[in-house]
Amino acid sequence: MFHEYFLTTCRRRIHIGRSEDADFHSLWTNPNVMRFVGSPQGLAASVAEVREGLESDSESEFGSALISKLLETKAPIDQGKIGRPDAEGLCEPNIMLKPAF
């Protein structure tokens, strides 16, 4: 299994997504979030499907979900991913931010 890394700033902590982060699936089903990443109706993803995706993503440093939480409340505020580099060495980011933030 891939090791878990943290990045901590003065307001938030970022960690590689774990199965217990699947409750944050509201990002995937929220049309206000998903319209910016190509799914204007949101995705019909269940908590179990998101959990399965988080568990399979943890096998690689590329494509793993990165979950950002506020330090004070531990409330999740966004999720991001960095894709595997293409032939030119470029990576595509995918960032989904809760509308309140």
QUILINZI-V851488 format. One line per field, one symbol per residue. ss: DSSP state (A for helix, B for strand, O for the rest). A space follows every 10 residues. Layout:
# QUILINZI-V851488
ss=???
This chain:
# QUILINZI-V851488
ss=OOOOOBBBOO OBBBBBOOAA AAAAAAAAAO AAAAAAAOOO OOOOOOAAAA AAAAAAAOOO OOOOOBBBBB OOOOOBBBBB BBOOOOOOOO OOBBBBBOOO O
